[in-house]
Amino acid sequence: MRGRLLVTVVSVLAGSACADLLNGDIENNASGIFGAISFWGPNGGWADHATFARPGNGGLGLYFGFYSGGLTETVGQISSMTYQAGQTYTFASWATGGGNDTGVISYEIGYDGGSGSFVQLAVATYDLTGLGMWVQTNGVSYTVGSGGNEIGRNIWVRLGDGTTGSSNDIWFDNFSLVPTPGAMATLALGGLTLTRRRR
């Protein structure tokens, strides 16, 4: 009985393994090559790895996305997942500098503050200049407190703008949005595990 209780608590606290980001792998697009990325916007396009091959793309599928970061363009999606108190959410992807192997990618996580206005909760930037290959980034993480305005709102993730003041061609692939228990939930799980071992 105690073992089943622990499994149930773990399942409730951990949530699903990954949020339902539509076309997160950039593999299903209604437009032709260089056209809009289905379910992502308002900017960006897609191309194929075969034509624009770069080391590290072996497990990334057939297609990838691109946009001009650094000025005013953004590429994002409002997830079906909602913020829950005590959870940590991480938005990440694979990335590389664009055609000229330069650029700074900006991961942002937030919510709609009304009328389509993005309210930023956390941001993290990575300089991709000179890497010459695809890399998996750590993205950006945000932990929800006990009484924030974001609780119950849909999670909005995006690659942001204004990171460098100049246009940078950024390539990206395989977006993920992963929820994990926050510190308090993890401590609670640890306590349950210790209680079970003592008996």
Protein Blocks (a to p, Z undefined) as FASTA:
>chain_A
ZZmmmmmmmmmmnopfbdcdehklopacfbdehiacehiafedcdddfklmgcehilmno
jbdcdddehilgccddddfbdcdehiacdddddddddfkopacddddddddebghiacdf
bdcdddfehnlpacddebjaddddfkbfkgopacdddddehknopacddddehiaddddd
dfklmmmmmmmmmmmmmZZ
